[in-house]
């Protein structure tokens, strides 16, 4: 399907679905984006980044990806994590703030626990999801959240945190943080101590790692763009790395349409990324489907490629 054809596919977006959660200082609010037609639709849980904008770091962000994934046949569920700028100032004294790294992962488990409730709340969704085909995707801090759900571990106060979610069958990490330890020398490193103990050795779930060729996060590390490829190199099992040519941290503008914080705005790159990630997930969920190879041939091969792909 061409980009023009995709832009004509009707999608529905519904928000907020409000889920009270015991002990959470604010209700869990989610947006659901879905195609207008189709059944047995795979589900993508999408975790937003921390970000500098008030609303892009919430259920209101990432429309360029959510809309495209829905047009390609996925149901996309986006929570507003407690770390969102729409909430964090209200809960500055709450334990876990300002990043709420554990709560972010727990939000996704709550969503999976209550998919029946979500389906009932969203018009035209009931009975259309494939509960055995659930993926998680996350950008930046959301990539850290997704990595935890896929099996990565961190240690806090001497205790290793295992937040792996077995109902999630595969994942997509978008400009996610890499290894911890001594490589974290940037000015932001002290503010995210949980990054320091990041351990990918148990992240066995199949994962597509997306890294920007020019995503140089000097505020965390001097490793350069290679840091964002660490989840591919350091995690065991089936992993694929997509390196996007020329891309910086927002990978062409995934956090919002015409977002001022995008330093490398490129709608064609975002469209290619959306198609490649959707194709990866579709082929992993439907092994007989050739969508991934077709997308790689079209978008990551030859002189006009948007990136390069390697797998292990």
N, C-alpha and C positions, 0 to 999 in steps of 0.2 A: 504494500500500500504506500503510495507516495505521500509526501508531506502535505500536499494540497488536499488529497483525499482524507487524510487523518484529520485535518482541520475542519472537515465537514461532518465528522462522526459526532452525533449528539451525546453529551455526557451530562449527568446530573450531579449536583453538589448540594449536600445537606448539612447544616450545622446551626447551633451546636446540639449534639446528643450529650446530655448531661448525666454523668454517672457518679452519684455520691459514693465515696470510698471511706470506710471507717478509718479514722486516724490521719487522713490526708487533710491538710489545712484548707484546701479548696477543692470543690467538686472537680472531677476529671471531665473535661470537655473535649469532644472529638468532632472532627469534620469527616464526612464520608463522601467520596467521589466515585462514581460508578458509570459504566456505559448504560445507555437507555435500553439496550436489548442484550440478550444472551443469558445463558445459565451455566452452572458449574464454573463460576468465575473464581480464579485464584485471588488471594487476598495479599496485599502488601501493607504492612505496618510501617509508616514513615515517621521517623524521628527527626525533628527540626534541630538546627544548630543553635548556638548561643547568640551570635550575631549582634550587630549594632543597631538594628531597627526595632521599633516598638512592637510591630505586628508580624514581621516576617518570621520571628522566632516564636511561632505559635501555630495554631490550627489554620490561621489565615495565610500562611506562607507556602512556598513551594508549588504554587499553581502550575508553573510551566511543566513540572514533572508529573504532578498528580493528574492534570488534565490529559496529558499525553498517555500515561499509563492506563487511565480509564478508557480512552479511545481505543487502546490496543487490547482491551478485554480484561482488565484487572479492577478489583475493588480496592480503593486506597483509603486507609483509615489513619488519620492524623490527630494525635493528641496535642493538647497544650500542656507541656511539662511545667512543673513548678519553677524551673529555671528561666522560663519565658520572661522577657522584659515586661509583659503585661501583668505578671504576677509577682515576680521576685521582690519588688519594692514593698509589697504588702506583707511579706513573710521573711524579712531580713533577719529576725531573731529566731527563726525556726531552725532546729538542728538539721544539718545537711545542706544549708544554703551557703553560697548563692547558686551553686551548680546542681545540687540535688542529684548527684550521679546515681545513687542507688534507687531513688524514687523514680527516676526516668525509666529505668529498666522495668521496675515494678508496674509502671503505667501500662506497659505492653502486655504483661501477664494479666492485669485486670481486664484489659480489652478482650483478650482471648477467652477469659472466664465468662465474659458477658456478651459474647457475640449474638446470642439469641435475643437479648435485650436491644442490642444495637440494630439488628435486622428488623425487629418489630417497630422500632422508632423511625426508621428511614423509609419513606414511601418508595414502593417498587423494588425493594431489596429482598424481602422475605423469600427464602427458599432458593436464592440464586447463587449463593457462595459455595465454593468447594472447601470445606473445612480441613481437608487433608492436604491442601496446597496453600500453605501460609509461608510468606517470606517477610523478612524485615529489611528495611533500608534506612540509612541514616547519613546525614551530612555533617561533617566536622564533629562537634560534640555529640551530635546525633549518631555519627559513625562510631564513636566510642560506646554509646548506648547499644547500638546494634551489635558491636563486637562482643559485649558482655552477654547478650542474649544468644549469640552464636557459640559461646563457650569460653571466651577469653576471661581471665581472672585478674583481680587486683587484690592487694592486701592492705587492710586498714586496722591499725591498733593490734598488729600481730595476727589478725584473723584473715584468712583467705576468703574472699567473697565469690561464691559460685551462683550466678544468676542465669545460667543457661536455661533456655526454654525449649523443651523437646518438641513442642507442637510447631515450632518454627523449623522448616525443612531446609531453608537456604537463605542467603543474605546478599546484600549489596552495600559495600562500604564506600562512601563518596567523600574523598578528601579527609579521611579519618586520621586520627593521630597514630603515630607509630610507637616504637619502643620507648621505655622509660629509662631510668638509671642515669648515668653520668652524661648522656647526650643532651639532657634537658638543661641547657645553660642560659636560655633566653629570659627576658624580663618577666614573662608571664609564668615561667615554670614554678615559681614559689606559690602561685595562686591556685595551682591544680596539683596538689600533692598526690592525688590518686593516679595521675598519669605516671608517676615515677615507678610504680610497682606493676605496670601493665605486663601481663604474661600471655602470650598467644599460643603457648604450647598445648593447650587443651581445646583450642578453637578448631574442632574437626569438621564442623558443618560446612558443606559446600558454599563457597563465597566468591563473588566477583568483587575484586578490589579496584576502585577507580581512583587514579592519581593524576593530577595536573602536571604537565611537563614543566611548568614555571611556578608551581605552588611552593614557594620558598618561605616557610613559616619561621623566620628568624626570631620571632618573639618567643618561640619555644626552644629551637635547636639550631645548631650550625650545620646539621646534616644536609640541608637543602631539600629539594623536592623528593629525594629518595626516601625521606622519613615516612611519607605517606604511602609508600609501597611496602613498608615493613609487615603489615598484616599478611600480605601475599608471601613474602620470603620466610617469615618466622612461624607461621601457622602450618600445621600438618594437614594431610588429606587433600581433597580435590579443591584447588584454588585456581582462579584465573585473574590475571592482571590486565587491566585496560589503562594504558597511558595516553591521555588526551593531549595532542600536540598543541602547544601554545597556551594551554589552559592554566589559569591561576586558581585561587581558592574557591571561587564560586562557579568554576567549571563552565563559564560562558554566561551565567545568569540564572541558576536553578532556583534561587531563593524567592524570586518574584519577578513579575513582568516589569521591565524598565526600572529595576531597583538601583537607586543611586549608589549603593555600596558595591555594586559589581564593577570590578576593575578590568574585566576582560570580556565585556558584553559581546555575545556572538550567538544569536538565535539559532543559526544553523548547527553550531556545536551542541547546543542544548537539545535540539531535535535529534541529532545523531546519538547523543548520550541516552536520551529517552528510548530510542528504538533499540539500541544495543542492549541496554539493561533489561528491557522488556523481553527481548528475544532470548537472552540468557536464561531468565526465569522461566519463560514458556518451555524451552527445550528441556530444562531440568525437571519441570513438572510433568511434561509430556515427552518422554524419551524418543518417541517416533517422529516428533515434530522437528523439522530442519530449520527452524527460524533462526537459531543462533548462527549456524554456518552461513546462511544466506545474508544475515546482517553483517557478519565479519567480512564476507566477500565484497559487499556493497559499500561498507563504511570504514573499514579498517584494513583495506588492502589497496595497493596501487598508489599512483602519484597524487590522487585527490583524497587520500585517507584522512580521517579525522584523528586517528590514533593507531597505536599498535597493540596487539594482543599476544600474550604468552600464557601458557597453562602448565600446571604440574599435577 
